[in-house]
Each structure stands twice: as structure tokens, then as C-alpha cells.
Amino acid sequence: MTTPQATALKIMVIDDSSTIRRSAEIFLTQAGYQVVLAEDGFDALAKINDHHPALIFCDILMPRLDGYQTCALIKKSAKFHTTPVLMLSSKDGLFDRARGAMVGSAAYLTKPFTKDSLLTAVREHTGGAAPVPSNT
């Protein structure tokens, strides 16, 4: 029998806001997912190879390397081009959604997100794979 940790999907959250990272981490961990946090695009690119996330949430407005650039670099990688990247933004504009789609993002989630919207997005983009239920 495998342990929940061994079979849990790994999800990366890239956001320069510690509040957003912490909220996402709490929601995802409570639902049984493993979470990898990154403060910006450079941090994410340094960690992605070690962790092989099944799904990546990426903020758009970040210092140094913004979400569009980060997503484009992930999508250009032979190893991670099929990994779904979901953009996170406080703006809900058509232009932002279109630009996200152009760099290969699978979807767009508006901040502040709810636990339900975050978990629904995860299920939709991981082939409906549910995490291992926890005993909470």
C-alpha cells in the first residue's frame, strides 16, 4: 500500500505575494496535494526540474521575470511543455487572458481565488485526478 504523500500530485505555485502563496498552499495541502512554492519566475525555473510538478499556477505580475515570460520558458522546455500552466492575476481582462493563451497557459484564474475555484482548476487540468483523501 502506498502512502498518501507518495501518490499525491505535486503542484507548483509561483507568486511574489507571500499571502497568495500561503493561501494556495493551505487550500492545496488540505485537499491532499503536495505543494512547491516559488517567489518568482527565476525561483520557479530553478525548482521545476527537481520537483516535476503536475500543474503550475503562475502569477502574471512579478519582478524580474513576469508570468508570461515564465510560462513561455516552461512551455519551450522539452521536458515540461505538456505541464499545464494556469495564470493567476488580479486583473480579469480579455487582453490578459489572450496574452496568457498566446504563451501557452492552459487557463486563467482571477485573484483572490477561492478554495473551490483553485481545486476545480486543479481537477480540470490534471485529467480529473483527485488527490488521495486525507483524514481531516
N, C-alpha and C positions, 0 to 999 in steps of 0.2 A: 504494500500500500504506500502511495506517495504522500508526502506531507503537503499541506496547502501552499507553503512557501515554494516548494519545488515546481508546482504546476501553475502558480499564479502568473497571469500575464504581466509583463513589465511595461509600464507607461512612463514616458518622459514628459516633464512639464518644464518649459523654458519660459521664464518671465522675470523681469528685473524687479518686480514688486514682491517683497517677501510675504505680504498679506495674501496675494493671489496664489503664490507657490504653496503656502501653508494651507489655505482653504482647499486647493486641489488635492494636496497630499492627504489631508484628513478625509475628504469625501472618498477618494480612491482606495485608501488603506482600509477604511471601514467596510468598503464593498469587497475587499479581499484581493485587490491588485497590489503588485509591487510598484513602488514609485521611485523614479530617479529625478532629482531636481537639478536644474541648471539656471544660473543667473542671467546668462546672455548667450548669444549665438556661439561665441568662441568657447565658452564653458561647455555648451552642449556638444559641439563638434569634438571636443577633447574627450567627452564621456561616452558618446554614442557607440563607438567601436567596442568598448569594454562591456557595455550593458545590453546591446542589441534589443532596444525596446520594440514592442509590437505596435505601438502607437505613440505619436508625439504631438503634444499640444505646444504651440509656439506663439508667444506674444508678438504683435507686429511692431509696436514702438519700443525699441530697446536701444541703449547706447552701443557704440562701436559697430555692431553688426545687427541690422534690423531683422525682423521676422521674415520679410520677403527674401532677403539675401540668404538667411539661414536655411529657409525652406528650399530655395533654388540649389544651394550647395548639397543638401541632403539628397535631393531628387537627382542630382548629377552623379551621385555615388553609385557605382555598380552594385555595391553591397546593400544599400538602403533605398534604392529608387522605388521599391514597391511598398515601403513602410508608409502608412497613412500619416500625413501631417495635417493637423487641424489648427487653423489660425485662431488666435484669441485677440479680441480688440474691444475697446470701449466704444469705438465708432461702428455704426451699423450701416455704412454707406454702400451703395451699389458699386462705386469705383473701387473701394477696398476689397469687396468680395471678388470682383472681376480680376483685380491685380493678384489676389491670392490664388485664384484659379489658374492664372497665367504662369505662375511659378510652380504649380503642381500641387497646391493644397487640396485635400480631399473635402474639406468643409470649413465653415466659419462659425465660431461661437462668440456671441457678444458677452462682454463682461459688464456687470458682475453676473457670473453664471450661477445657476442653482445646482444642488447636488443631482437632482433628476436630469437636468439638461446635460450635465457633464457625463453622467453614467449612460444616458441614452446615446450620446455621441460615441462613447467608447464601444457600446454594443453594436451600433450600426456600422462601425468601421473596423471591427475585428471579427467580422463574419458571425456576429451574434454569440461569440464565445463568452460565456459568463465566467466570472471568477469562481474559485472554489468557495462555497459558503463558509462564513466564519461562525463561531458560536457566540456572537454578540446579540 
